[in-house]
Amino acid sequence: MTEVLFQYLPGADRAIPLPAYATAGAAGADIRANLAPEDRAQGLHLPPMARVLVPTGLACAIPDGYEMQIRARSGLALKHGLTLPNAPATIDSDYRGPLGVILQNLGDAPFTVEHGMRIAQIVIAPVVQARFSQAETLPDTARGSGGYGSTGVS
């Protein structure tokens, strides 16, 4: 098992739990909104088509060779039209700043992000870095240069 270290940022509500898996088989761990003290009572208002950076109150240390992906929660997407416009977002192993989640409301009604609400899920995944080289020609394949839709409809 890989360990990810979390640190509560100054001013964060330490009563808000660290990310956690909801079930034994879950791939993603729920991460919660940890709003600034002045926003906790009323939450963050998100009108239709608007987006907001929701603070988590956390910074983290991800082991070398891994990344943290931030993904939408399916229930919020289905019920309210909430999504992450940059999904999956990537947090690199050498980043130590504040973790925030960009939420966008694609629904037709306003939505309020409440303090402590589960807003997204995080997935820890291995990273393979490549060596990039220039070539005069590329090796042939059966597909060749066939692009969008070139492999058929079904």
C-alpha positions as CSV (number, residue, x, y, z in Angstrom):
1,M,0.0,0.0,0.0
2,T,1.3,3.5,-0.9
3,E,1.2,6.2,1.8
4,V,0.2,9.8,1.0
5,L,0.8,12.3,3.7
6,F,-1.6,15.2,4.3
7,Q,-1.2,18.4,6.2
8,Y,-4.0,20.7,7.4
9,L,-3.3,24.2,6.2
10,P,-3.4,27.2,8.6
11,G,-7.0,28.1,9.2
12,A,-8.4,24.8,8.1
13,D,-11.1,23.0,10.1
14,R,-9.3,20.0,11.5
15,A,-12.7,18.4,12.2
16,I,-13.1,17.8,8.5
17,P,-11.8,14.3,7.9
18,L,-8.8,13.5,5.6
19,P,-9.7,11.8,2.3
20,A,-11.1,8.3,2.9
21,Y,-12.4,5.3,0.9
22,A,-16.1,4.8,1.4
23,T,-15.9,1.0,0.8
24,A,-13.2,-1.7,0.8
25,G,-13.3,-1.9,-3.0
26,A,-13.3,1.8,-3.8
27,A,-10.7,3.1,-6.2
28,G,-11.3,6.7,-5.3
29,A,-11.2,8.3,-1.8
30,D,-13.7,11.1,-1.1
31,I,-12.2,14.5,-0.5
32,R,-14.2,17.2,1.3
33,A,-14.7,21.0,1.1
34,N,-12.9,22.8,3.9
35,L,-14.1,26.3,3.5
36,A,-12.6,29.5,4.8
37,P,-14.1,30.5,8.2
38,E,-16.0,33.4,6.6
39,D,-17.7,31.0,4.1
40,R,-18.5,28.1,6.4
41,A,-22.0,29.2,7.5
42,Q,-23.4,30.1,4.0
43,G,-21.2,27.8,1.8
44,L,-20.1,28.6,-1.7
45,H,-22.9,29.5,-4.1
46,L,-22.5,28.1,-7.6
47,P,-25.0,29.4,-10.2
48,P,-25.6,27.4,-13.4
49,M,-22.6,27.3,-15.7
50,A,-20.3,28.9,-13.1
51,R,-17.2,27.4,-11.7
52,V,-15.4,27.8,-8.4
53,L,-12.2,26.7,-6.8
54,V,-13.2,24.8,-3.6
55,P,-10.6,24.6,-0.9
56,T,-9.9,21.4,0.8
57,G,-7.8,22.9,3.6
58,L,-5.0,20.4,2.8
59,A,-1.6,20.0,1.3
60,C,0.0,16.7,0.6
61,A,3.1,14.7,-0.2
62,I,2.7,12.1,-2.9
63,P,5.4,9.5,-3.3
64,D,7.8,9.8,-6.3
65,G,6.5,7.8,-9.2
66,Y,2.8,8.5,-8.4
67,E,0.3,11.2,-9.1
68,M,-3.0,12.1,-7.5
69,Q,-5.9,12.3,-9.9
70,I,-9.0,14.4,-8.9
71,R,-12.3,13.1,-10.4
72,A,-15.9,14.0,-10.2
73,R,-18.3,12.2,-7.8
74,S,-20.9,10.5,-9.9
75,G,-23.8,11.3,-7.6
76,L,-23.1,15.0,-7.7
77,A,-22.8,14.8,-11.5
78,L,-26.1,12.9,-12.0
79,K,-28.2,14.7,-9.4
80,H,-26.9,18.3,-9.7
81,G,-24.8,18.5,-12.9
82,L,-21.5,19.2,-11.0
83,T,-18.4,18.3,-12.8
84,L,-14.7,19.0,-12.9
85,P,-13.8,21.0,-16.0
86,N,-10.2,19.7,-16.0
87,A,-11.0,16.1,-15.0
88,P,-9.1,14.2,-14.2
89,A,-6.9,16.9,-12.6
90,T,-3.4,15.8,-11.8
91,I,-1.5,16.7,-8.7
92,D,2.2,16.0,-9.2
93,S,4.4,14.3,-6.6
94,D,6.6,17.4,-6.2
95,Y,3.7,19.8,-5.5
96,R,3.3,20.9,-1.8
97,G,0.8,23.7,-2.2
98,P,-2.9,23.9,-1.2
99,L,-5.2,21.3,-2.8
100,G,-8.3,22.8,-4.4
101,V,-11.0,21.3,-6.5
102,I,-12.4,23.2,-9.5
103,L,-16.2,22.5,-9.6
104,Q,-18.4,23.6,-12.4
105,N,-22.2,23.6,-12.3
106,L,-23.6,22.3,-15.6
107,G,-27.0,21.9,-14.0
108,D,-30.0,24.1,-14.5
109,A,-30.3,25.1,-10.8
110,P,-27.9,26.9,-8.4
111,F,-25.9,24.7,-6.1
112,T,-24.3,25.4,-2.7
113,V,-21.1,23.7,-1.7
114,E,-21.4,23.2,2.0
115,H,-18.5,23.0,4.5
116,G,-17.4,19.4,5.0
117,M,-19.3,18.1,1.9
118,R,-17.7,15.4,-0.2
119,I,-16.9,17.2,-3.4
120,A,-14.7,14.9,-5.4
121,Q,-12.7,11.7,-5.3
122,I,-8.9,11.2,-5.5
123,V,-7.2,8.3,-7.1
124,I,-3.5,7.6,-6.6
125,A,-1.9,6.2,-9.8
126,P,1.6,5.2,-10.9
127,V,3.3,7.5,-13.4
128,V,5.6,6.5,-16.2
129,Q,7.8,9.2,-17.6
130,A,8.9,8.9,-21.2
131,R,11.9,10.0,-23.2
132,F,10.8,12.1,-26.1
133,S,12.8,11.9,-29.4
134,Q,12.5,13.3,-32.9
135,A,12.3,10.9,-35.8
136,E,12.3,11.5,-39.6
137,T,9.8,8.6,-40.1
138,L,7.5,6.5,-37.9
139,P,7.1,2.8,-38.0
140,D,4.1,1.5,-40.0
141,T,1.0,0.0,-38.3
142,A,-2.2,-1.6,-39.7
143,R,-4.2,1.5,-38.7
144,G,-1.7,4.0,-40.1
145,S,-2.8,7.6,-40.0
146,G,-6.6,6.8,-39.7
147,G,-8.0,9.2,-37.2
148,Y,-11.3,10.1,-35.7
149,G,-13.9,7.4,-36.5
150,S,-11.6,5.5,-38.8
151,T,-12.0,2.2,-36.9
152,G,-15.8,2.0,-37.5
153,V,-19.0,3.0,-35.8
154,S,-19.8,0.0,-33.5
